[in-house]
């Protein structure tokens, strides 16, 4: 099971990442992110890394990268994680990537989803999702939420990570 962890900051560099010595393809990228507090992370961006809203990310953008906290990582500095989901931060939009249980509460107990007929349910390939989103890994895009614990929100869209 994926244990989603995240790191947020400003993109300081984007370059090609070579998976083999003879790989000139440019299909993989290495994105360096600095949180402004002296911490830096390198994200390996693969062809199947999901970018919320299919956003184009550039140096200077504020981003949040989600990775599997249970996956093995090389013991190097700065840490290097395989990015599963990348979010280009925008005003008035929040994103949470997590496992949501049968009550649509995130695994950390901090967000509860109240789906509405206007909530877009999609797959990562942008096709409509017709099943039940409960008990799945979800990418949730939402705006305002309550101040309760868990906070409650009616999301704009839910992307189901199958």
Beta strands, then each sheet from edge to edge (+ up, - down):
strand 1: 4-16
strand 2: 29-34
strand 3: 40-45
strand 4: 50-51
strand 5: 62-68
strand 6: 79-82
strand 7: 85-88
strand 8: 94-100
strand 9: 111-113
strand 10: 120-123
strand 11: 136-142
strand 12: 151-153
strand 13: 157-161
sheet 1: 4+ 7+ 5- 1+ 2- 3+ 6+
sheet 2: 8+ 11- 13+ 10+
sheet 3: 9+ 12+
end
